[in-house]
Amino acid sequence: SDAQLKIPFNYSRITVLVPIGFLLENENGLGLMNKEANWLLEPAFKTIKRFENDLFLVENENGLGLYKSNGSPLLPCAYQRIVKFDDNTFQLTNSKGLAYFLLAENKIVALQP
């Protein structure tokens, strides 16, 4: 069946993100919409980049964060840097220093000074 999706034409940019949906930009910022035209991430971000197959690195005025492709947050936008350390770990940098996010455990481990 040929399904159709109608997106209002009030966006300055629309980019298809297979298989998730669409990256949309308006005066509020960037957002993600799924194929059913439901918001995964409301337009409020300076940047949204695919980080892994199921993860997005996002940035707003508070810093960088990490979201799943379904729109659920893994890490709030509070970091200056987020880098993949290994298959299960991300290295995080903020004003307090370095920490590590363990993906499988969904846990942040901070380094003690």
C-alpha positions in Angstrom: 0.0 0.0 0.0 1.2 3.5 -0.8 0.9 5.4 2.4 1.1 9.2 2.3 2.2 11.6 5.0 1.2 15.2 5.0 3.6 17.6 6.7 2.6 21.3 6.9 4.9 23.4 4.8 6.1 25.7 7.6 9.6 24.3 7.9 12.7 25.8 6.5 14.2 22.3 6.0 12.8 18.7 5.9 15.3 15.8 5.7 14.3 12.2 5.4 15.9 9.9 8.0 15.4 6.3 7.0 13.9 4.3 8.7 12.9 6.8 11.5 11.1 9.6 9.8 12.1 13.2 9.3 14.4 15.9 10.6 12.5 19.2 10.5 13.7 22.7 11.1 11.6 25.8 11.9 12.1 29.0 13.8 12.2 27.1 17.1 15.1 24.8 16.0 15.4 21.2 14.8 13.1 18.3 15.7 12.5 14.7 14.8 9.1 13.4 13.5 8.3 9.7 12.9 6.7 8.4 9.8 3.2 8.7 11.4 3.8 12.4 11.8 4.2 12.3 15.6 7.0 14.2 17.3 9.8 12.2 18.7 11.7 15.4 19.6 9.9 18.7 19.4 11.8 21.4 17.5 14.0 23.0 20.1 17.5 21.9 19.2 20.5 23.6 17.6 21.8 20.3 16.2 20.5 16.7 15.9 23.0 14.1 14.6 22.7 10.4 14.2 25.3 9.0 16.6 24.6 5.3 16.3 21.8 3.3 14.6 19.4 3.9 17.5 20.9 7.0 19.1 21.0 10.8 18.4 23.4 13.4 19.7 21.4 16.6 20.3 22.4 20.1 21.3 20.5 22.9 22.9 21.5 26.0 24.8 22.4 23.9 27.8 24.8 21.6 26.0 24.9 18.1 24.4 22.6 15.2 25.2 21.9 11.7 24.0 18.4 10.4 22.9 17.1 7.1 21.6 15.5 7.1 18.2 12.1 6.7 19.8 12.6 10.1 21.5 13.3 8.9 25.0 16.3 10.7 26.6 19.4 8.8 27.8 21.4 11.8 28.8 20.1 15.3 29.4 21.6 18.3 27.4 24.2 19.2 30.0 27.5 18.1 28.5 30.2 20.0 26.6 31.4 16.8 24.9 30.0 13.2 24.4 32.4 10.7 22.7 31.9 7.0 22.1 34.5 5.3 24.3 33.7 1.6 23.4 30.7 -0.4 22.4 29.0 0.1 25.7 30.5 3.3 27.0 30.3 7.0 26.3 32.8 9.5 27.7 31.1 12.7 29.0 32.7 16.1 29.7 31.1 18.9 31.6 32.2 21.7 33.9 32.8 19.1 36.7 35.2 17.0 34.6 35.0 13.6 33.0 32.4 10.9 33.6 31.4 7.7 31.7 27.9 6.6 30.7 27.5 2.8 30.7 24.8 2.2 28.1 23.9 -1.4 29.1 23.5 -0.4 32.7 22.0 3.0 31.9 24.3 4.5 34.5 26.8 7.4 34.8 30.1 6.7 36.6 31.9 9.8 37.6 35.7 9.9 38.1 36.7 11.0 41.6 39.4 13.7 41.7 
